[in-house]
Amino acid sequence: VRRPYRRSRPPVAKSSRILRDPREFCRDRLRELKSADASAYSEAVVYYKDCLIPEIAAGSVEPLEAWTEYGRMLAELLAPGRTVSIDTTGLAHPHES
């Protein structure tokens, strides 16, 4: 079921958006995860060390997309739910990496 998403501002072209640095979100989620679930925290740290940073350093992924995906992974480790993307009409769709 697609649900409309009400936006408070008119749509803005992606290229002209000022995006927030996702690393701040990731640090906050890691702190939460560390106190909530040691096993999930360990999984997140291993991914960070073995995948995220090496892939960004090698230039094999776009950094903002890689950090955003890591943030999504952290959110899934912290809470049940599903990730969605909101299209320009305000409808939610399953997230595709």
N, C-alpha and C positions, 0 to 999 in steps of 0.2 A: 504494500500500500504506500503510495507516494503521498507525502504530506507537504503542503506548501510551507515555505519558510518566509516569514515576514522580515523584511529588511528595513532598517531605519534610514538607510541612505540609498540613493540611486546606484545602480551597478557601475563599477569602475573597471576599465580595461586592466587586465592583469599587468601589463607592462608599465602602467602608470601608478600602480599600488605601491605603497610603502609597507613592506612586510616586516613583521616583528622577528627578531632573531630567535629561532627555535631553541637555541642552546640554553637559554634561561628557563624555558618550559622543561627541557630535559633535566637540567640540574634539580629543579624543584621536584619533579616526579621521581628521580633517583633517590632523593632524600626520603620521600614518602615510602618508596619501595624498600629501602634499607631497613626502616623500622617496622614495616608491615609484613614482609615476606623475604627472608634471607635467601631462599633458593631462587626466587624470581629476580632478586637484586643481583645475585651472582650471574644468572643467565644474561641479564642486561649488560653487566660489566664485561663479560666475555665477548658479547656481540660488539660492544664499543671498541674493545682492544683488538679483536681478531678480524672484524669486518668493516665497521664504520670508518674508523680512522685510516686503516690501510687503503681502502677503496677511494676515499677522498684524496689522500696524499698521492695516490697513483694517477689520479685524474680520470678514473674509470666511471665515476658517477658525478652528477651535478650536486655540489655541496648542499644547497638549500633543500633540494628534494631528498637527499640522503638523511639530513638532520630531521626533516619533517617526518619521514618514514620511521626513523628511530623514535621520535616522540609518540607516534601512533602506536608503535610496539610497546613502549612504556605504559601508555594509557591502557592498552589491552591487558597488560600484566597486572595493573592495579585494580581494574574494575571490569565487571561483565558488561557486555554491550557489543555494538557493531559500529564500524566506521562507515560514514556516508560522505558523499560529496554533494554539495548544493549547486545546482545549475543556475544559469542566469535568470531563469523564470522562478526560482525559489523552490524547486522540487528537489527532494532528496533522492539520491541513487546510491547503490552499493559502491563503495570505494574501490577503485582499481589502482594498484601500485604502478 
